[in-house]
Amino acid sequence: MGIAVRGRCARKQSRAGFTLLEVLFATGVLFVTLMAAVAGQLSAVQLSRTAREQTTACAELSAAMEEILAEPFDSIPLAGGFPEAQAIATYTNRRLSNELIVPDYANYAGGALPDVLQIALLMTYTDWAGRPAQMRLVTLRAR
């Protein structure tokens, strides 16, 4: 009988619940999980900004190229058109920070225009994080 009483007393003294160590461990796991989720969200926002800027840069380059291709062939690289190594004024600081689009004609050295003219546009800008960025678009135009 003494053993049975001892067993009952031992059961009454045991308490239901968590120990301090278990609570600290669970809190640590929750904290690490939340920090990973926040870091993932911040990365997603940064990637979204970068993608938006690159899409804008691509649209600006395409618009500038369309403007150049709409010109008569013989006036493209000349002073009346889009001179080489000079920024296109209508695309300077238009939508992106420090935006600058400069045309280059790789197979044109002045004088008579070749039958096929290579037109390259180089856009430089500063991205949202303050880093220099650039994008290039190249096409050929024939007489």
Backbone bond lengths (Angstrom), bond angles and torsions (degrees), N, CA, C in turn:
res aa  C-N    CA-C-N  psi(-1)  N-CA   C-N-CA  omega(-1)  CA-C   N-CA-C  phi
1 M - - - 1.419 - - 1.527 111.47 -
2 G 1.284 116.85 -33.46 1.453 120.23 179.12 1.521 111.31 -64.31
3 I 1.300 117.24 -33.33 1.462 120.85 -179.65 1.520 109.82 -70.95
4 A 1.291 118.53 -40.30 1.458 121.68 -179.72 1.523 110.85 -64.25
5 V 1.315 116.62 -40.09 1.469 119.82 179.45 1.514 109.19 -65.94
6 R 1.306 116.41 -42.20 1.461 120.21 178.92 1.527 111.70 -59.70
7 G 1.333 117.82 -41.56 1.461 122.05 179.19 1.520 111.73 -63.84
8 R 1.365 116.19 -40.69 1.447 119.30 179.42 1.524 111.27 -66.93
9 C 1.248 118.07 -38.78 1.464 121.87 179.75 1.520 110.37 -66.38
10 A 1.294 116.56 -38.00 1.462 119.98 179.85 1.526 109.86 -65.19
11 R 1.330 116.69 -37.12 1.460 119.42 179.18 1.525 111.12 -69.09
12 K 1.292 118.53 -37.99 1.446 121.35 -179.98 1.532 111.20 -66.55
13 Q 1.319 117.67 -32.97 1.455 120.89 -178.22 1.521 112.36 -77.52
14 S 1.320 120.14 -25.54 1.459 120.82 178.15 1.525 108.22 -71.10
15 R 1.341 115.75 137.64 1.458 120.23 -176.49 1.522 110.15 -113.52
16 A 1.304 115.30 144.99 1.456 120.40 176.50 1.523 107.90 -82.83
17 G 1.384 117.49 151.66 1.464 120.84 178.87 1.516 110.22 131.29
18 F 1.339 114.90 -168.60 1.456 121.56 -176.29 1.516 110.06 -111.40
19 T 1.303 115.00 149.58 1.461 119.19 174.41 1.524 108.89 -82.65
20 L 1.302 116.11 164.43 1.458 121.39 179.37 1.534 110.79 -60.38
21 L 1.302 116.96 -37.86 1.459 121.65 179.67 1.531 110.57 -63.89
22 E 1.310 118.42 -41.87 1.461 121.69 178.38 1.528 111.68 -65.15
23 V 1.318 117.09 -40.39 1.460 121.25 178.92 1.528 110.16 -65.73
24 L 1.328 117.29 -42.79 1.467 120.62 178.04 1.524 111.18 -63.25
25 F 1.306 117.22 -41.55 1.463 120.64 179.19 1.536 110.49 -64.43
26 A 1.311 117.89 -45.75 1.467 121.50 179.21 1.530 110.99 -62.74
27 T 1.321 117.26 -39.79 1.467 121.33 177.63 1.525 110.39 -64.29
28 G 1.309 117.58 -41.42 1.468 121.67 178.06 1.520 111.71 -62.72
29 V 1.315 117.30 -43.92 1.468 121.38 178.73 1.531 110.03 -63.42
30 L 1.320 117.13 -43.22 1.461 121.33 178.36 1.524 110.91 -62.60
31 F 1.318 117.45 -42.36 1.463 121.66 179.65 1.528 111.20 -62.91
32 V 1.322 117.60 -46.10 1.466 121.08 179.63 1.530 110.37 -62.95
33 T 1.309 117.41 -40.67 1.464 121.55 178.78 1.528 111.05 -64.10
34 L 1.324 117.22 -44.77 1.461 120.72 178.69 1.529 111.41 -63.96
35 M 1.315 118.19 -40.52 1.467 121.30 179.08 1.527 110.83 -64.68
36 A 1.319 117.23 -37.74 1.466 120.49 177.38 1.526 110.37 -65.79
37 A 1.320 117.49 -39.96 1.463 121.03 178.59 1.527 111.01 -65.72
38 V 1.324 117.59 -42.33 1.466 121.32 178.69 1.527 110.38 -64.71
39 A 1.324 117.24 -42.95 1.470 120.68 178.63 1.528 110.62 -62.93
40 G 1.308 116.96 -38.81 1.467 120.70 177.38 1.523 111.35 -64.21
41 Q 1.312 117.75 -41.45 1.464 121.46 178.33 1.529 111.35 -65.31
42 L 1.321 117.44 -41.98 1.466 120.78 178.60 1.527 110.93 -63.42
43 S 1.310 116.51 -41.00 1.474 119.95 177.10 1.518 110.99 -63.60
44 A 1.316 116.96 -40.15 1.463 120.78 179.19 1.531 110.97 -63.50
45 V 1.327 117.23 -40.09 1.465 120.80 178.72 1.527 110.32 -65.08
46 Q 1.330 116.69 -42.87 1.465 120.48 179.54 1.526 111.23 -64.80
47 L 1.319 117.48 -42.23 1.464 120.67 177.94 1.523 111.31 -64.76
48 S 1.310 116.73 -36.80 1.458 121.00 177.89 1.530 110.66 -64.66
49 R 1.320 117.42 -42.56 1.471 120.83 177.18 1.518 111.22 -61.94
50 T 1.330 116.16 -44.93 1.464 120.54 -179.89 1.524 110.90 -62.86
51 A 1.323 116.89 -43.93 1.472 120.78 179.30 1.524 110.85 -63.23
52 R 1.328 116.86 -40.46 1.469 120.30 178.95 1.524 110.67 -63.41
53 E 1.332 117.04 -42.63 1.466 120.29 178.75 1.523 111.51 -64.96
54 Q 1.320 117.20 -42.04 1.457 120.02 179.81 1.526 111.27 -66.69
55 T 1.318 117.65 -36.29 1.458 121.01 176.27 1.526 110.34 -65.52
56 T 1.330 116.50 -42.09 1.462 120.69 177.53 1.520 110.59 -63.75
57 A 1.329 117.04 -43.66 1.466 120.94 179.03 1.525 110.66 -61.54
58 C 1.306 117.41 -42.28 1.472 121.44 179.14 1.529 110.39 -64.12
59 A 1.322 117.28 -41.93 1.464 120.77 178.82 1.529 111.14 -65.16
60 E 1.329 116.68 -40.38 1.467 120.62 178.59 1.537 110.42 -64.37
61 L 1.332 116.95 -44.22 1.466 120.56 178.49 1.529 110.87 -62.65
62 S 1.315 116.56 -43.12 1.472 119.75 179.41 1.521 111.04 -63.15
63 A 1.326 117.51 -41.58 1.466 121.13 179.14 1.526 110.82 -64.13
64 A 1.337 116.55 -42.32 1.468 120.27 178.73 1.528 110.39 -64.86
65 M 1.328 117.13 -40.83 1.463 120.39 179.52 1.525 110.39 -65.22
66 E 1.331 117.37 -41.52 1.464 120.48 177.56 1.528 110.99 -61.45
67 E 1.315 116.06 -38.58 1.459 120.36 178.44 1.531 110.90 -64.33
68 I 1.316 116.28 -40.78 1.465 120.49 178.61 1.532 110.31 -67.58
69 L 1.322 116.92 -44.57 1.464 120.71 -178.02 1.526 112.42 -67.96
70 A 1.324 118.07 -19.19 1.466 121.00 177.81 1.532 111.68 -77.53
71 E 1.332 117.11 -16.02 1.473 121.60 179.69 1.525 110.03 -74.08
72 P 1.340 117.83 152.82 1.473 119.54 172.35 1.534 109.33 -60.26
73 F 1.316 115.73 143.35 1.462 121.32 -173.96 1.530 112.89 -52.27
74 D 1.317 117.94 -45.81 1.465 121.20 -173.83 1.521 113.88 -72.08
75 S 1.318 119.01 -13.15 1.465 119.38 -177.90 1.530 113.30 -105.60
76 I 1.313 117.56 2.74 1.476 119.40 -175.31 1.528 112.77 -60.33
77 P 1.328 120.46 -61.84 1.469 117.74 -174.24 1.533 114.03 -86.26
78 L 1.302 117.87 2.43 1.454 119.97 -176.17 1.527 110.83 -85.52
79 A 1.317 116.16 172.53 1.461 122.09 -175.02 1.532 112.66 -57.21
80 G 1.319 117.81 -33.13 1.458 120.74 179.38 1.521 112.65 -75.39
81 G 1.326 117.63 -18.84 1.462 121.15 -177.61 1.515 112.26 -103.08
82 F 1.327 116.02 -111.07 1.457 122.44 -177.21 1.529 108.42 -126.64
83 P 1.339 118.07 87.90 1.461 120.91 -176.60 1.528 112.12 -61.19
84 E 1.324 114.66 146.11 1.458 121.09 179.75 1.521 110.65 -65.12
85 A 1.322 115.95 143.11 1.471 125.12 175.49 1.526 113.32 63.34
86 Q 1.317 117.42 17.44 1.466 120.56 174.15 1.524 108.28 -118.54
87 A 1.319 115.80 133.24 1.463 120.36 -177.97 1.522 111.03 -61.60
88 I 1.310 115.87 142.63 1.463 121.60 175.55 1.528 106.45 -78.85
89 A 1.312 116.38 114.19 1.470 121.80 -170.97 1.532 113.09 -59.02
90 T 1.314 117.93 -38.52 1.467 119.74 -176.92 1.528 112.55 -70.95
91 Y 1.321 117.24 -11.30 1.464 120.99 179.39 1.525 112.03 -115.71
92 T 1.304 117.75 25.84 1.460 121.14 177.81 1.524 108.70 -98.79
93 N 1.337 115.96 122.09 1.474 123.09 -178.50 1.526 112.09 51.25
94 R 1.307 115.68 44.06 1.463 120.28 -175.95 1.527 112.24 -81.98
95 R 1.311 117.22 -60.68 1.470 120.43 -178.32 1.521 113.11 -123.27
96 L 1.320 117.63 -21.58 1.457 121.71 -178.64 1.524 109.87 -114.24
97 S 1.303 115.71 156.43 1.454 120.73 -179.82 1.529 110.98 -67.00
98 N 1.309 117.11 128.96 1.477 124.04 -179.69 1.526 112.50 57.05
99 E 1.303 117.29 32.95 1.469 122.09 -178.89 1.527 110.61 -66.76
100 L 1.311 114.46 134.39 1.465 121.18 179.50 1.524 107.94 -149.54
101 I 1.339 117.85 126.32 1.466 122.03 177.59 1.526 107.40 -117.46
102 V 1.335 114.74 123.99 1.462 121.25 -177.22 1.527 108.95 -122.86
103 P 1.349 117.72 126.13 1.468 120.06 177.46 1.527 111.62 -82.26
104 D 1.329 114.20 152.78 1.463 121.71 176.83 1.530 107.17 -141.56
105 Y 1.317 115.89 137.29 1.465 121.38 179.98 1.529 106.85 -119.76
106 A 1.328 116.80 94.30 1.464 122.44 -170.58 1.523 113.29 -61.73
107 N 1.304 118.44 -37.32 1.470 119.90 -175.66 1.533 112.63 -102.39
108 Y 1.330 117.39 22.26 1.457 121.65 179.15 1.526 108.56 -121.77
109 A 1.310 116.15 122.01 1.464 120.74 -177.91 1.520 111.95 -115.54
110 G 1.303 117.45 18.93 1.454 121.23 -176.92 1.512 109.97 97.10
111 G 1.302 116.40 165.61 1.469 120.02 -178.45 1.510 111.12 80.62
112 A 1.324 116.25 -138.49 1.464 121.44 -177.97 1.530 110.30 -72.02
113 L 1.327 115.17 140.80 1.461 120.08 178.11 1.523 110.37 -76.43
114 P 1.330 117.76 140.65 1.466 119.63 174.24 1.533 109.36 -68.93
115 D 1.324 115.80 162.30 1.464 119.87 179.53 1.530 112.01 -65.46
116 V 1.320 116.25 -30.83 1.462 121.30 175.76 1.516 107.50 -119.93
117 L 1.311 116.45 119.34 1.463 122.20 -177.19 1.522 109.16 -105.93
118 Q 1.338 115.61 124.92 1.467 119.61 175.61 1.525 107.88 -87.95
119 I 1.307 115.44 124.94 1.464 121.27 -179.88 1.522 107.93 -113.94
120 A 1.313 115.99 122.13 1.463 121.46 178.09 1.521 108.24 -122.73
121 L 1.303 115.96 132.78 1.462 121.41 175.49 1.519 108.34 -114.16
122 L 1.314 115.45 130.20 1.467 121.06 177.41 1.520 107.90 -114.79
123 M 1.315 115.54 120.54 1.461 120.20 177.04 1.518 108.49 -105.89
124 T 1.308 115.59 131.28 1.457 121.23 172.38 1.523 107.52 -119.47
125 Y 1.311 116.24 143.23 1.460 121.69 178.39 1.521 108.64 -158.09
126 T 1.313 115.60 170.88 1.459 121.66 176.88 1.524 107.26 -106.38
127 D 1.331 116.47 126.35 1.460 118.69 -177.23 1.525 111.10 -78.23
128 W 1.314 116.81 179.91 1.467 122.70 -174.52 1.522 112.39 -62.04
129 A 1.323 117.18 -24.35 1.466 120.42 -179.14 1.531 111.83 -93.22
130 G 1.336 116.91 3.57 1.462 120.47 179.12 1.522 114.03 86.58
131 R 1.313 117.59 9.18 1.461 121.30 179.10 1.523 110.26 -90.44
132 P 1.337 117.40 144.52 1.464 118.89 176.24 1.530 109.75 -70.68
133 A 1.324 114.83 140.44 1.462 120.45 179.57 1.520 108.37 -137.04
134 Q 1.316 115.85 156.55 1.457 119.65 176.95 1.519 111.08 -149.49
135 M 1.331 114.19 156.87 1.459 122.07 178.60 1.527 107.10 -144.58
136 R 1.324 115.87 147.46 1.465 120.38 -175.69 1.524 108.97 -130.21
137 L 1.340 115.63 140.39 1.458 122.43 177.05 1.522 107.55 -131.29
138 V 1.338 116.72 128.12 1.469 121.92 -176.58 1.517 109.48 -126.83
139 T 1.337 116.04 139.39 1.454 121.10 175.36 1.529 108.71 -147.75
140 L 1.332 116.44 169.21 1.460 122.83 176.25 1.523 108.29 -116.42
141 R 1.314 115.04 144.15 1.464 119.89 174.86 1.509 107.76 -130.61
142 A 1.314 116.20 130.39 1.461 121.80 -179.71 1.521 110.04 -107.85
143 R 1.324 114.66 156.59 1.475 119.64 176.34 1.490 111.13 -63.04
